[in-house]
Amino acid sequence: MKSSSHGRPLGKWRRRALWLALVTTVGAVTSYAALFRGPILPPEPLPATPIVDLHCHVAGVGAGNSGCFVSGRLLKSWKLGFYLRSFGVSRREMQESGDVLCGEKLSHSVATSRQVGRAVILAMDGAVDAEGRLDLARTEFYVPNEFVAALAARHTNLLFGASINPYRPDSLARLDWAATNGACLVKWLPSIQLIDPSDERLVPFYRRLKELHLPLLVHTGAEHSFTWSRDELGDPGRLRLPLSLGVTVIAAHAAWPGRHEGERDTDRLARLMTQYPDLYADISSLTQINKLGALREVLRRPEFRHRLVYGTDFPLINMPIVSPWFFPLDLKLSQMWRISRIRNPWDRDVALKQALGVPAEVFARAERLLH
Ligand SMILES: [Zn+2]
């Protein structure tokens, strides 16, 4: 052992270590160069008009009489604090200033974005019981339409995305109220709100949606943000009913990931795309670390061409699960560095997706779909 302090053996080991380091570095650089594939599609300039984010969340814990509700289970879960922090607020600040603080922060952040001009903030209806009343025992997260409509009325860069459980007895009246109060779409999370989109009893709701020209943004594929979910309700195949009635449907996250009847949900959605021209898919959450390969798939598959819509799933883009550093085979080191330095979460998201090859028309589509 002590011999290492004498000149000879140490010199030998040092030479060996240097060789090893050299060989490893050369090997790493060569295999990186061989594996590097570049962006998914050739990057395009962004549209001239400010971008609309079609899929943005807002949160509330019920402070300041907002009407928001969070289940006891979620209140105890580490997920809530983590989630609120990515909005730039703490639970204590929300308790003190009220839930509107979350909306204020959000609006300010959108206002400081150079690329995104407006964001559709989403209400979140709950599950309902057999009588159609809000069932708080089975609701994890409730963000009322009134709360979101008021935020959107106060901030011109926030748009009202309504959420109405169609099993409420007054669902049509709620739909009319939402439309009158500026709603630009209706959002469902079937596996959490316990909605079966293929249920024939929902036909009147679908007909009214069509009359009001309101698109239906539906979560498709598996759901991981909650403590439980009924994933069979996220099957894209269940969207045939609203589509056959002419409702414009936007499948959130392009149904990635998830499986039904032995088939990948994205394959099931792709088949529907070829059958229904009013079907779209949003690209929100597709750059998350747990969905590597998702954006590549939807940008490359012909079924999704001219059907993709830009969305962020904010605040998820502001969490460590999204980073340009997860794309070392698609982006150059200098690009990953430049994008990671962008402070505004929307600008960072747009820069990442643009660099990966999201076409300009995808960034511009929400504006068109929402009139
Ligand atoms: Zn979402």
Residues whose N, C-alpha, C, O or C-beta is under 5 A from the ligand:
A	BS01	ZN	D313
